[in-house]
Amino acid sequence: MHPKERRLHAQRPPALLKRELNDAQCFALTGLERFGWELKFIRHPLFQDPVAVVFDAERGVYAVIERDGSLNERATVALRH
């Protein structure tokens, strides 16, 4: 049995998420979106930079857009299902 979802807020619109990206990340995201990637969420770990997480629905792959705009498909981001 799965525990009840505790996150009560609605998912933030993509336009609000994109405001948190720096210029390099925005540029990278624009290119990635042409290949089917989408910005899913931004993690805010304590005392660290925000982490932009993107998803490729075709392959079912999550990745991170690093602060320098590079795509990291080997990032270790713990996801809840």
C-alpha positions in Angstrom: 0.0 0.0 0.0 1.3 3.4 -1.0 1.3 6.2 1.6 -1.1 9.1 1.0 0.4 11.9 -1.1 1.5 14.7 1.2 2.3 17.3 -1.4 -0.9 19.3 -1.5 0.1 22.1 -3.8 -0.6 21.8 -7.6 2.2 21.4 -10.0 3.7 24.7 -10.9 3.3 25.9 -14.5 6.3 25.5 -16.8 6.6 29.2 -17.2 7.2 29.7 -13.5 9.7 26.9 -13.4 11.7 28.4 -16.3 12.1 31.6 -14.4 14.4 29.8 -12.0 16.8 28.8 -14.7 19.9 30.7 -15.5 20.7 31.8 -19.1 22.8 28.7 -19.9 20.0 26.4 -18.6 17.3 28.2 -20.6 19.3 27.9 -23.8 19.9 24.2 -23.2 16.2 23.6 -22.4 15.1 25.3 -25.6 17.3 22.9 -27.6 16.2 19.9 -25.6 12.5 20.7 -26.1 13.0 20.3 -29.8 13.8 16.7 -29.1 10.9 16.0 -26.8 12.4 16.8 -23.4 10.3 18.8 -20.9 11.2 20.5 -17.7 9.4 18.5 -15.0 10.5 20.2 -11.7 13.2 22.0 -9.9 14.6 20.5 -6.7 15.8 22.9 -4.0 18.2 21.0 -1.8 19.3 22.7 1.4 22.4 24.8 1.1 22.9 23.8 -2.6 22.0 25.3 -6.0 18.6 24.4 -7.4 18.5 21.2 -9.6 16.6 21.4 -12.9 15.1 18.0 -13.8 14.0 17.3 -17.3 12.2 14.2 -18.7 12.3 12.5 -22.1 9.0 10.7 -22.4 10.0 8.8 -25.5 12.8 7.0 -23.6 11.4 7.3 -20.1 14.6 9.0 -19.0 15.1 11.7 -16.4 18.2 14.0 -16.5 19.5 17.2 -14.9 20.4 20.4 -16.7 23.6 21.5 -14.9 24.2 25.2 -14.1 26.6 25.4 -17.1 23.8 24.2 -19.4 25.1 20.7 -19.9 22.8 17.7 -19.8 23.6 15.1 -17.1 21.8 11.8 -17.8 23.8 10.1 -15.0 22.8 12.4 -12.2 21.6 10.8 -9.1 18.2 12.3 -8.4 16.0 10.3 -6.0 12.4 10.2 -7.4 9.2 9.2 -5.7 6.7 7.2 -7.8 
